[in-house]
């Protein structure tokens, strides 16, 4: 895994890239995340698997301002994949990133080989208290810990590492991400998604409960659903080995490009 810089128009984009076997996995991070958000999961993938992890604008080396909607974010990740020379990737998204991946499949179905959606939904309404907390934090230049997202028994060191990576994203960018999530609703468009989808959720997810993933499973044309017991919203971190195994098996089963 190595740093990778792209230019989209006049905007510099920071990413991580690893060469390897197709399909390339293009990762879409969640609210307040960045290209380092999937480190635990990436460490569990076979070294032979190709991937690209771009940071959305407004964080790390990706120039701002932050994007205001999931539709804009999807256009960005599609453009980043194209600029990196990645054809027909498997888009992998966690939480808000899952919405971005879904939207990419709706915007450019011919450019999406498959979807892997973790702890997400077709609609991501955010509780007003969460939005208010992030708005106040942005005003003060502070950040809000993702307390509700973690299981109480999660290793404290893992939580600290993940929160430290999130702290690298400016509070105003995190707020924009949460607002974009709140505005996302594609419940009526799922039948238009033709790409096969891997769905992985946590049975104890307090932010995107199992019913969100079950709705996706019922309404997508081709999907497989895995609900992990004793798993919460942060399953790509807390259950990285299991999620990576499911992801690699799914990726290996997709038709080879060309």
Backbone as numpy.savetxt, mean C-alpha at the origin, in Angstrom:
# Nx Ny Nz CAx CAy CAz Cx Cy Cz
18.29 -4.81 -2.43 17.44 -3.62 -2.43 18.33 -2.38 -2.43
18.07 -1.46 -3.35 18.93 -0.29 -3.46 18.09 0.96 -3.73
18.60 2.13 -3.32 17.90 3.38 -3.64 17.79 3.56 -5.15
16.72 4.22 -5.55 16.47 4.38 -6.98 15.77 5.71 -7.17
16.26 6.54 -8.08 15.66 7.85 -8.31 15.04 7.92 -9.69
13.85 8.50 -9.75 13.12 8.70 -10.99 12.83 10.19 -11.15
12.51 10.58 -12.37 12.02 11.93 -12.61 10.71 11.82 -13.37
9.65 12.36 -12.79 8.34 12.40 -13.44 8.02 13.86 -13.73
8.10 14.24 -15.01 7.96 15.66 -15.33 9.14 16.40 -14.74
8.83 17.38 -13.87 9.91 18.12 -13.20 10.02 17.71 -11.74
9.46 16.57 -11.39 9.43 16.13 -10.00 10.36 14.94 -9.79
11.25 15.06 -8.79 12.11 13.95 -8.40 11.32 12.97 -7.55
11.54 11.68 -7.80 10.84 10.62 -7.07 11.87 9.69 -6.47
11.73 9.41 -5.19 12.61 8.48 -4.50 11.94 7.12 -4.41
12.72 6.06 -4.59 12.16 4.71 -4.56 13.24 3.72 -4.15
12.81 2.49 -3.94 13.72 1.37 -3.76 13.42 0.37 -4.86
14.47 -0.24 -5.40 14.28 -1.16 -6.51 15.19 -2.37 -6.35
14.65 -3.50 -6.78 15.43 -4.74 -6.76 15.13 -5.50 -8.05
16.16 -5.86 -8.82 15.93 -6.60 -10.05 15.62 -8.06 -9.77
14.95 -8.70 -10.72 14.65 -10.10 -10.53 13.56 -10.58 -11.46
12.91 -11.64 -11.04 11.92 -12.30 -11.88 10.62 -11.51 -11.96
9.99 -11.58 -13.15 8.67 -11.00 -13.34 7.61 -11.97 -12.80
6.43 -11.43 -12.41 6.08 -10.02 -12.49 6.75 -9.20 -11.38
7.12 -7.99 -11.74 7.66 -7.07 -10.74 6.56 -6.65 -9.79
6.87 -6.64 -8.51 5.93 -6.16 -7.50 6.12 -4.66 -7.34
5.06 -3.89 -7.55 5.09 -2.45 -7.32 4.29 -2.17 -6.06
4.96 -1.71 -5.02 4.34 -1.54 -3.72 3.77 -0.14 -3.54
2.57 -0.07 -2.95 1.87 1.19 -2.67 1.69 1.29 -1.16
2.38 2.22 -0.55 2.36 2.32 0.91 1.10 3.00 1.43
0.89 2.89 2.74 -0.29 3.46 3.38 -0.10 4.90 3.82
-1.10 5.42 4.52 -1.09 6.81 4.97 0.10 7.08 5.89
0.84 8.13 5.58 2.00 8.48 6.37 3.21 7.60 6.10
3.09 6.71 5.12 4.18 5.80 4.83 5.16 6.38 3.83
6.09 5.54 3.41 7.09 5.92 2.43 7.74 4.64 1.89
8.80 4.78 1.12 9.41 3.62 0.47 10.01 2.63 1.46
10.13 3.00 2.72 10.67 2.10 3.74 9.58 1.34 4.48
8.33 1.58 4.13 7.21 1.02 4.89 7.13 -0.50 4.82
7.66 -1.11 3.77 7.50 -2.55 3.59 8.77 -3.33 3.93
9.66 -2.75 4.71 10.96 -3.39 4.94 10.85 -4.80 5.49
9.95 -5.03 6.45 9.80 -6.37 7.03 9.34 -7.37 5.98
8.38 -6.97 5.17 7.85 -7.86 4.14 8.89 -8.13 3.06
9.59 -7.09 2.62 10.60 -7.25 1.58 11.70 -8.20 2.03
12.04 -8.16 3.30 13.10 -9.02 3.82 12.72 -10.50 3.76
11.42 -10.78 3.69 10.95 -12.17 3.67 10.72 -12.69 2.25
10.77 -11.82 1.25 10.55 -12.26 -0.13 11.80 -12.96 -0.67
11.63 -13.88 -1.63 12.81 -14.47 -2.27 13.65 -13.39 -2.94
14.96 -13.54 -2.89 15.83 -12.54 -3.49 15.71 -12.53 -5.02
15.05 -13.55 -5.57 14.87 -13.61 -7.02 13.69 -12.77 -7.52
12.88 -12.23 -6.62 11.68 -11.50 -7.02 11.99 -10.02 -7.23
11.59 -9.48 -8.38 11.79 -8.06 -8.68 10.73 -7.22 -7.97
11.13 -6.04 -7.50 10.15 -5.14 -6.91 10.59 -3.68 -7.06
9.60 -2.80 -6.94 9.80 -1.35 -6.96 8.92 -0.76 -5.87
9.49 0.09 -5.03 8.74 0.71 -3.93 8.93 2.23 -4.01
8.03 2.95 -4.66 8.16 4.41 -4.72 7.55 5.09 -3.51
8.13 6.21 -3.12 7.52 7.09 -2.12 6.58 8.05 -2.84
5.36 8.17 -2.38 4.46 9.17 -2.92 5.03 10.57 -2.66
4.60 11.58 -3.43 5.14 12.92 -3.25 4.96 13.47 -1.83
5.88 14.34 -1.46 5.80 15.02 -0.18 6.47 14.29 0.96
7.38 13.34 0.65 8.05 12.59 1.71 9.39 12.06 1.20
10.32 11.90 2.13 11.68 11.46 1.79 12.17 12.22 0.57
12.64 11.50 -0.47 13.18 12.19 -1.63 12.19 12.45 -2.73
10.91 12.16 -2.50 9.88 12.45 -3.50 9.34 13.85 -3.27
9.57 14.72 -4.24 9.21 16.12 -4.08 7.70 16.30 -4.00
7.28 17.25 -3.17 5.87 17.55 -2.96 5.35 18.50 -4.00
4.12 18.99 -3.78 3.31 18.78 -2.59 2.67 17.40 -2.57
2.15 16.97 -1.40 1.47 15.69 -1.35 0.22 15.69 -2.23
-0.17 14.52 -2.68 -1.33 14.39 -3.54 -2.61 14.35 -2.71
-3.70 14.85 -3.29 -4.92 15.02 -2.52 -5.99 13.97 -2.71
-5.76 13.01 -3.61 -6.78 11.99 -3.86 -6.14 10.68 -4.24
-6.88 9.60 -4.04 -6.40 8.28 -4.43 -6.23 8.21 -5.95
-7.10 8.88 -6.70 -6.97 8.88 -8.16 -5.63 9.47 -8.59
-5.22 10.57 -7.96 -3.91 11.17 -8.29 -2.78 10.23 -7.90
-2.91 9.57 -6.75 -1.88 8.64 -6.30 -1.74 7.48 -7.26
-2.86 6.98 -7.77 -2.81 5.87 -8.72 -2.12 6.29 -10.01
-2.42 7.50 -10.49 -1.73 7.99 -11.69 -0.23 8.09 -11.44
0.13 8.50 -10.24 1.55 8.63 -9.88 2.26 7.28 -9.91
1.68 6.26 -9.26 2.38 4.96 -9.21 2.42 4.31 -10.58
1.39 4.51 -11.39 1.42 4.00 -12.77 2.55 4.68 -13.55
2.68 6.00 -13.39 3.74 6.73 -14.08 5.12 6.31 -13.56
5.23 6.08 -12.26 6.52 5.66 -11.69 6.93 4.30 -12.24
5.97 3.38 -12.32 6.26 2.06 -12.87 6.71 2.17 -14.32
6.01 2.99 -15.11 6.37 3.16 -16.52 7.75 3.78 -16.65
8.05 4.79 -15.83 9.35 5.46 -15.90 10.48 4.51 -15.53
10.18 3.53 -14.67 11.19 2.55 -14.27 11.29 1.40 -15.26
10.48 1.44 -16.31 10.51 0.39 -17.32 9.83 -0.89 -16.90
8.92 -0.80 -15.93 8.22 -1.97 -15.43 6.92 -2.15 -16.21
6.78 -3.29 -16.86 5.59 -3.58 -17.64 4.72 -4.60 -16.92
3.42 -4.36 -16.90 2.43 -5.28 -16.32 2.85 -5.79 -14.94
3.03 -4.89 -13.97 3.42 -5.33 -12.64 2.25 -5.90 -11.84
2.60 -6.51 -10.75 1.64 -6.88 -9.71 1.67 -5.76 -8.68
0.57 -5.02 -8.58 0.50 -3.90 -7.63 0.13 -4.44 -6.25
0.94 -4.07 -5.26 0.77 -4.53 -3.89 0.46 -3.31 -3.02
-0.66 -3.33 -2.31 -1.03 -2.17 -1.51 -1.52 -2.54 -0.12
-1.10 -1.75 0.86 -1.54 -1.92 2.24 -2.35 -0.71 2.66
-3.56 -0.93 3.18 -4.41 0.12 3.71 -4.72 1.15 2.60
-4.33 2.42 2.77 -4.51 3.39 1.69 -3.85 2.91 0.41
-2.72 2.25 0.52 -2.04 1.73 -0.65 -2.86 0.70 -1.41
-3.71 -0.04 -0.70 -4.60 -0.97 -1.37 -5.62 -0.24 -2.23
-6.10 0.88 -1.73 -7.02 1.71 -2.53 -6.30 2.23 -3.77
-5.05 2.63 -3.62 -4.26 3.13 -4.75 -4.09 2.02 -5.80
-3.79 0.81 -5.35 -3.63 -0.31 -6.28 -4.94 -0.61 -7.01
-6.04 -0.62 -6.27 -7.35 -0.84 -6.90 -7.64 0.22 -7.95
-7.37 1.46 -7.61 -7.63 2.56 -8.54 -6.74 2.45 -9.78
-5.51 1.99 -9.60 -4.62 1.80 -10.75 -5.20 0.76 -11.71
-5.79 -0.31 -11.15 -6.39 -1.35 -11.98 -7.62 -0.85 -12.71
-8.30 0.13 -12.15 -9.46 0.73 -12.82 -9.02 1.73 -13.88
-7.96 2.48 -13.61 -7.48 3.48 -14.56 -6.78 2.88 -15.77
-6.01 1.83 -15.54 -5.19 1.26 -16.63 -5.17 -0.26 -16.54
-6.29 -0.91 -16.80 -6.37 -2.37 -16.62 -5.35 -3.13 -17.45
-4.99 -2.60 -18.61 -4.04 -3.29 -19.48 -2.62 -3.26 -18.93
-2.37 -2.45 -17.92 -1.02 -2.30 -17.35 -0.88 -2.94 -15.98
-1.88 -3.73 -15.58 -1.87 -4.34 -14.25 -2.04 -5.85 -14.40
-1.00 -6.60 -14.02 -1.07 -8.06 -14.13 -1.86 -8.68 -12.99
-1.87 -8.03 -11.85 -2.57 -8.55 -10.69 -2.53 -7.57 -9.55
-3.29 -7.89 -8.50 -3.37 -7.04 -7.31 -3.14 -7.90 -6.07
-2.42 -7.36 -5.11 -2.30 -7.97 -3.79 -2.69 -6.88 -2.79
-3.81 -7.08 -2.13 -4.41 -6.04 -1.29 -4.42 -6.49 0.16
-3.80 -5.70 1.02 -3.66 -6.06 2.42 -4.41 -5.05 3.30
-5.31 -5.54 4.14 -5.97 -4.70 5.15 -6.49 -3.40 4.54
-7.38 -3.52 3.58 -7.88 -2.35 2.87 -9.36 -2.52 2.58
-9.90 -1.72 1.67 -11.32 -1.83 1.33 -11.65 -1.04 0.09
-12.87 -1.24 -0.38 -13.35 -0.50 -1.55 -13.79 0.90 -1.17
-14.00 1.12 0.11 -14.28 2.46 0.63 -13.54 2.58 1.95
-12.92 3.73 2.19 -12.07 3.89 3.37 -12.46 5.13 4.17
-13.67 5.15 4.64 -14.07 6.27 5.48 -13.22 6.30 6.75
-12.72 7.49 7.09 -11.87 7.67 8.26 -12.67 8.36 9.36
-12.59 7.84 10.56 -13.35 8.42 11.67 -12.93 9.88 11.87
-13.90 10.78 12.08 -13.58 12.21 12.24 -12.54 12.50 13.32
-12.53 11.70 14.39 -11.55 11.96 15.45 -10.12 11.72 14.96
-9.94 10.76 14.04 -8.62 10.51 13.48 -8.19 11.69 12.62
-9.11 12.18 11.78 -8.79 13.32 10.93 -8.48 14.56 11.77
-9.27 14.77 12.81 -9.03 15.92 13.68 -7.68 15.83 14.37
-7.34 14.63 14.85 -6.06 14.45 15.53 -4.89 14.76 14.60
-4.99 14.31 13.35 -3.91 14.57 12.41 -3.88 16.03 11.97
-5.03 16.67 11.90 -5.07 18.09 11.55 -4.40 18.92 12.65
-4.71 18.63 13.90 -4.09 19.35 15.00 -2.60 19.07 15.07
-2.21 17.82 14.81 -0.80 17.46 14.83 -0.04 18.20 13.73
-0.64 18.31 12.54 0.02 19.01 11.44 0.22 20.48 11.78
-0.74 21.08 12.46 -0.61 22.49 12.86 0.57 22.68 13.80
0.82 21.68 14.66 1.89 21.78 15.66 3.20 21.18 15.18
3.19 20.60 13.97 4.39 19.94 13.48 4.71 18.66 14.20
3.67 18.00 14.71 3.84 16.75 15.44 3.24 15.59 14.65
3.40 14.39 15.15 2.81 13.24 14.49 1.92 12.48 15.46
1.04 11.66 14.90 0.10 10.87 15.71 0.48 9.40 15.60
0.80 8.73 16.71 1.12 7.30 16.65 -0.08 6.50 16.18
0.17 5.41 15.47 -0.91 4.56 14.96 -1.32 3.54 16.02
-1.77 4.02 17.14 -2.05 3.13 18.27 -3.10 2.09 17.93
-4.19 2.49 17.29 -5.28 1.56 16.98 -4.87 0.50 15.96
-3.84 0.78 15.19 -3.47 -0.13 14.12 -2.71 -1.36 14.62
-2.07 -1.24 15.78 -1.22 -2.32 16.29 -1.96 -3.19 17.29
-1.71 -4.47 17.25 -2.18 -5.36 18.30 -1.42 -5.06 19.59
-2.12 -5.23 20.71 -1.51 -4.89 22.00 -0.28 -5.75 22.30
-0.23 -6.97 21.75 0.88 -7.87 22.06 2.01 -7.81 21.04
1.97 -6.83 20.14 3.04 -6.71 19.14 4.36 -6.34 19.81
5.43 -6.91 19.32 6.76 -6.63 19.85 7.03 -5.13 19.84
7.42 -4.59 20.98 7.61 -3.15 21.11 8.73 -2.64 20.20
9.75 -3.46 19.98 10.82 -3.05 19.10 10.37 -2.90 17.66
9.49 -3.80 17.20 8.94 -3.71 15.86 8.11 -2.44 15.71
7.26 -2.17 16.68 6.44 -0.95 16.64 7.33 0.28 16.57
8.38 0.31 17.39 9.27 1.47 17.44 9.96 1.67 16.09
10.40 0.58 15.46 11.07 0.71 14.16 10.11 1.25 13.09
8.90 0.73 13.08 7.93 1.17 12.08 7.50 2.61 12.32
7.31 2.98 13.58 6.93 4.35 13.89 8.06 5.33 13.56
9.29 4.89 13.72 10.43 5.75 13.36 10.46 6.01 11.86
10.12 5.01 11.07 10.07 5.22 9.62 8.92 6.16 9.26
7.77 6.00 9.91 6.65 6.90 9.66 6.99 8.34 10.05
7.84 8.51 11.06 8.21 9.85 11.52 8.99 10.62 10.46
9.51 9.92 9.44 10.23 10.58 8.36 9.28 11.26 7.37
7.99 10.98 7.48 6.99 11.62 6.63 6.43 12.84 7.36
6.45 14.02 6.75 5.97 15.23 7.42 4.50 15.10 7.84
4.13 15.68 8.98 2.75 15.58 9.45 1.71 16.10 8.46
2.05 17.16 7.72 1.07 17.69 6.76 0.85 16.72 5.60
1.87 15.95 5.27 1.71 14.93 4.23 0.86 13.78 4.74
1.09 13.37 5.96 0.28 12.31 6.56 -1.19 12.72 6.62
-1.45 13.97 6.97 -2.83 14.47 6.99 -3.45 14.40 5.61
-2.71 14.80 4.58 -3.24 14.72 3.21 -3.56 13.28 2.83
-2.73 12.35 3.27 -2.98 10.93 2.99 -4.29 10.47 3.62
-4.50 10.81 4.89 -5.72 10.40 5.58 -6.95 11.02 4.93
-6.84 12.25 4.51 -7.97 12.89 3.82 -8.25 12.22 2.48
-7.20 11.82 1.78 -7.39 11.09 0.52 -8.09 9.76 0.77
-7.68 9.07 1.83 -8.33 7.80 2.18 -9.81 8.01 2.47
-10.11 9.07 3.21 -11.50 9.36 3.57 -12.37 9.62 2.34
-11.79 10.14 1.28 -12.56 10.45 0.08 -12.66 9.30 -0.90
-12.07 8.16 -0.58 -12.04 7.03 -1.53 -13.31 6.18 -1.41
-13.95 5.93 -2.54 -15.12 5.06 -2.59 -15.26 4.49 -4.00
-14.94 3.22 -4.13 -15.06 2.53 -5.41 -15.93 1.28 -5.27
-16.84 1.29 -4.32 -17.67 0.12 -4.06 -18.50 -0.28 -5.27
-18.93 0.69 -6.05 -19.79 0.41 -7.20 -19.00 0.08 -8.46
-17.67 0.12 -8.40 -16.87 -0.09 -9.60 -16.08 -1.39 -9.58
-16.20 -2.18 -8.54 -15.35 -3.36 -8.39 -15.54 -4.37 -9.51
-16.73 -4.46 -10.06 -16.98 -5.41 -11.14 -16.15 -5.09 -12.38
-15.66 -3.86 -12.48 -14.85 -3.46 -13.63 -13.40 -3.90 -13.51
-12.99 -4.33 -12.32 -11.61 -4.76 -12.09 -11.45 -6.18 -12.62
-10.61 -6.36 -13.62 -10.43 -7.67 -14.23 -9.18 -8.39 -13.72
-8.27 -7.69 -13.11 -7.03 -8.30 -12.65 -7.30 -9.27 -11.50
-6.65 -10.43 -11.49 -6.78 -11.34 -10.34 -6.23 -10.69 -9.09
-6.85 -10.99 -7.95 -6.48 -10.30 -6.71 -6.25 -11.28 -5.57
-5.16 -11.05 -4.86 -4.89 -11.70 -3.59 -5.34 -10.75 -2.49
-6.18 -11.24 -1.57 -6.71 -10.42 -0.48 -6.25 -11.02 0.84
-5.58 -10.22 1.66 -5.11 -10.70 2.96 -5.53 -9.69 4.02
-6.30 -10.15 4.98 -6.77 -9.29 6.06 -6.52 -9.93 7.40
-6.71 -9.14 8.45 -6.56 -9.64 9.81 -7.90 -9.79 10.49
-8.09 -10.89 11.17 -9.36 -11.13 11.86 -9.60 -10.13 12.99
-8.52 -9.49 13.48 -8.65 -8.55 14.59 -8.26 -7.13 14.17
-8.49 -6.81 12.90 -8.17 -5.48 12.37 -9.23 -4.48 12.82
-8.81 -3.47 13.59 -9.75 -2.47 14.10 -10.01 -1.34 13.10
-9.13 -1.14 12.12 -9.29 -0.05 11.17 -10.02 -0.48 9.90
-9.66 -1.61 9.35 -10.36 -2.17 8.18 -10.78 -3.59 8.56
-11.93 -3.73 9.21 -12.38 -5.04 9.71 -12.53 -6.06 8.59
-12.61 -7.34 8.95 -12.73 -8.40 7.95 -13.84 -8.19 6.92
-14.93 -7.53 7.32 -16.03 -7.33 6.37 -15.59 -6.51 5.15
-14.58 -5.67 5.31 -14.06 -4.90 4.17 -13.45 -5.83 3.13
-12.63 -6.78 3.62 -11.98 -7.71 2.72 -12.99 -8.70 2.12
-13.97 -9.07 2.91 -15.01 -9.99 2.43 -15.84 -9.33 1.33
-16.08 -8.04 1.45 -16.81 -7.32 0.40 -16.01 -7.34 -0.90
-14.71 -7.09 -0.80 -13.87 -7.16 -1.99 -13.93 -8.55 -2.62
-13.86 -9.57 -1.79 -13.87 -10.95 -2.29 -15.17 -11.28 -3.02
-16.28 -10.75 -2.53 -17.58 -11.03 -3.16 -17.76 -10.30 -4.48
-17.13 -9.14 -4.64 -17.44 -8.28 -5.78 -16.35 -8.20 -6.84
-15.15 -8.68 -6.55 -14.11 -8.73 -7.57 -14.31 -9.96 -8.44
-13.95 -9.85 -9.71 -14.19 -10.94 -10.65 -13.37 -12.18 -10.32
-12.14 -11.98 -9.85 -11.24 -13.11 -9.56 -10.42 -12.77 -8.33
-10.65 -13.47 -7.25 -9.94 -13.16 -6.01 -9.81 -14.39 -5.13
-8.82 -14.34 -4.26 -8.68 -15.33 -3.19 -8.46 -14.59 -1.89
-9.19 -14.99 -0.86 -9.19 -14.27 0.41 -8.54 -15.10 1.50
-7.67 -14.45 2.27 -7.05 -15.08 3.44 -7.23 -14.12 4.62
-7.94 -14.57 5.64 -8.09 -13.80 6.87 -7.23 -14.48 7.93
-6.21 -13.77 8.39 -5.26 -14.36 9.32 -5.74 -14.22 10.76
-5.82 -15.32 11.50 -6.22 -15.23 12.91 -5.16 -14.50 13.73
-5.61 -13.80 14.76 -4.72 -13.06 15.67 -3.86 -12.06 14.91
-4.41 -11.51 13.83 -3.69 -10.49 13.05 -4.51 -9.21 13.02
-3.82 -8.09 13.07 -4.47 -6.79 13.03 -4.19 -6.05 11.73
-4.28 -4.73 11.78 -4.14 -3.92 10.58 -2.72 -3.92 10.03
-1.74 -4.09 10.89 -0.35 -3.97 10.46 0.25 -5.33 10.11
-0.53 -6.19 9.51 -0.08 -7.55 9.24 1.14 -7.66 8.31
1.37 -6.69 7.37 2.61 -6.82 6.59 3.87 -6.72 7.45
3.74 -6.14 8.64 4.86 -6.04 9.57 4.80 -7.15 10.61
3.64 -7.30 11.25 3.48 -8.26 12.33 3.55 -9.71 11.84
3.09 -9.95 10.64 3.03 -11.32 10.09 3.73 -11.38 8.74
4.89 -10.74 8.67 5.58 -10.55 7.39 5.88 -11.87 6.68
6.32 -12.89 7.41 6.70 -14.15 6.78 5.50 -14.82 6.12
4.36 -14.84 6.82 3.16 -15.46 6.26 2.64 -14.68 5.05
2.63 -13.37 5.17 2.15 -12.54 4.06 3.07 -12.69 2.85
4.38 -12.72 3.08 5.32 -12.88 1.98 5.13 -14.22 1.27
4.87 -15.26 2.03 4.65 -16.58 1.43 3.41 -16.58 0.54
2.33 -15.97 1.03 1.11 -15.86 0.22 1.36 -15.02 -1.03
2.09 -13.94 -0.87 2.36 -13.04 -1.98 3.21 -13.72 -3.06
4.26 -14.40 -2.65 5.13 -15.06 -3.62 4.41 -16.19 -4.34
3.59 -16.95 -3.63 2.82 -18.02 -4.27 1.87 -17.44 -5.31
1.22 -16.34 -4.96 0.29 -15.69 -5.89 1.03 -15.14 -7.10
2.14 -14.45 -6.87 2.91 -13.87 -7.97 3.42 -14.95 -8.91
3.87 -16.07 -8.35 4.41 -17.15 -9.17 3.33 -17.80 -10.03
2.07 -17.68 -9.62 0.98 -18.29 -10.36 0.40 -17.42 -11.46
0.84 -16.16 -11.54 0.33 -15.28 -12.58 0.96 -15.61 -13.94
0.24 -15.39 -15.03 0.82 -15.63 -16.36 2.07 -14.79 -16.56
3.06 -15.35 -17.19 4.29 -14.62 -17.46 4.05 -13.59 -18.57
4.63 -12.38 -18.44 4.46 -11.33 -19.46 4.93 -11.81 -20.83
4.21 -11.37 -21.87 4.60 -11.68 -23.23 4.22 -13.07 -23.67
